Amino acid sequence: MNKIIVSIVLAIVLILGINKITDAIYSVEKPEKSAYQVASVNNAEINNDIISENPESKSIMAVFASTSASEGSKIFKKCAACHSIAEEGKNKIGPALWGVLGRKAGSLTDYKYSKAIVEHGKQWSFEEMNSFLLKPKDWIKGTKMSFAGLKNLKDRAAVILYMNENTNNPLPLN
C-alpha cells in the first residue's frame, strides 16, 4: 500500500515539476502593441457591440425587425443538445421548449426543475427570455442550466423568434 501511495505522489510531483520547467523554458511574453492595427472604425459596428454588451440599451422588440425565426433555428442548434422544441418533443437534459414563451417558469409537470427556476416562477416573456439567455446562471442564481449564454442581442432575438414560432399560441410581436 505504501508503494502505491508513494508512486502516486511521485507521479504528481513529476507532472507538476515538468509543467513548471516547460513553462519556464517556453514562456511567451505578450507584445506591447497589437500586430494588427485597425485603421478606422465603423459607427454601426460600435453600436452593435454596445447593444450586444448591454441588453438594456435596446429593447428586444426593436431587434426582432432585423432578424428572423429561420436564423433562430440555426442558432438553436446550440440548444438542441439539451432541449427539444418539437410539439410532442420529450424532455432531454433540459425541459422541452415547445410553447415556452408565455408559460410560467418551472411549470412542466414531467420535468424536475432546479429549485431556483421553480422559485423564480415568472412568465417567459420576450424580455425575460432575453435576459435569461444572455447569461442564465447570472439571471437565475442556482439554475442547473450550464449554458454560458448568447452574448449577441441579434442572436438572442432570433432564437426567441424561433421559440415563439414553435407553439400553438405565439405571443404577439407588437
Secondary structure in CASP SS format (residue, H / E / C, confidence):
PFRMAT SS
TARGET T0000
AUTHOR 0000-0000-0000
METHOD secondary structure of the structure
MODEL  1
M C 1.00
N H 1.00
K H 1.00
I H 1.00
I H 1.00
V H 1.00
S H 1.00
I H 1.00
V H 1.00
L H 1.00
A H 1.00
I H 1.00
V H 1.00
L H 1.00
I H 1.00
L H 1.00
G H 1.00
I H 1.00
N H 1.00
K H 1.00
I H 1.00
T H 1.00
D H 1.00
A H 1.00
I H 1.00
Y C 1.00
S C 1.00
V C 1.00
E C 1.00
K C 1.00
P C 1.00
E C 1.00
K C 1.00
S C 1.00
A C 1.00
Y C 1.00
Q C 1.00
V C 1.00
A C 1.00
S C 1.00
V C 1.00
N C 1.00
N H 1.00
A H 1.00
E H 1.00
I H 1.00
N H 1.00
N H 1.00
D H 1.00
I H 1.00
I H 1.00
S H 1.00
E H 1.00
N C 1.00
P H 1.00
E H 1.00
S H 1.00
K C 1.00
S C 1.00
I H 1.00
M H 1.00
A H 1.00
V H 1.00
F H 1.00
A H 1.00
S H 1.00
T C 1.00
S C 1.00
A H 1.00
S H 1.00
E H 1.00
G H 1.00
S H 1.00
K H 1.00
I H 1.00
F H 1.00
K H 1.00
K H 1.00
C C 1.00
A C 1.00
A C 1.00
C C 1.00
H C 1.00
S C 1.00
I C 1.00
A C 1.00
E C 1.00
E C 1.00
G C 1.00
K C 1.00
N C 1.00
K C 1.00
I C 1.00
G C 1.00
P C 1.00
A C 1.00
L C 1.00
W C 1.00
G C 1.00
V C 1.00
L C 1.00
G C 1.00
R C 1.00
K E 1.00
A C 1.00
G C 1.00
S C 1.00
L C 1.00
T C 1.00
D C 1.00
Y C 1.00
K C 1.00
Y C 1.00
S C 1.00
K H 1.00
A H 1.00
I H 1.00
V H 1.00
E H 1.00
H H 1.00
G C 1.00
K C 1.00
Q E 1.00
W C 1.00
S C 1.00
F H 1.00
E H 1.00
E H 1.00
M H 1.00
N H 1.00
S H 1.00
F H 1.00
L H 1.00
L H 1.00
K C 1.00
P H 1.00
K H 1.00
D H 1.00
W H 1.00
I C 1.00
K C 1.00
G C 1.00
T C 1.00
K C 1.00
M C 1.00
S C 1.00
F C 1.00
A C 1.00
G C 1.00
L C 1.00
K C 1.00
N C 1.00
L H 1.00
K H 1.00
D H 1.00
R H 1.00
A H 1.00
A H 1.00
V H 1.00
I H 1.00
L H 1.00
Y H 1.00
M H 1.00
N H 1.00
E H 1.00
N C 1.00
T C 1.00
N C 1.00
N C 1.00
P C 1.00
L C 1.00
P C 1.00
L C 1.00
N C 1.00
END
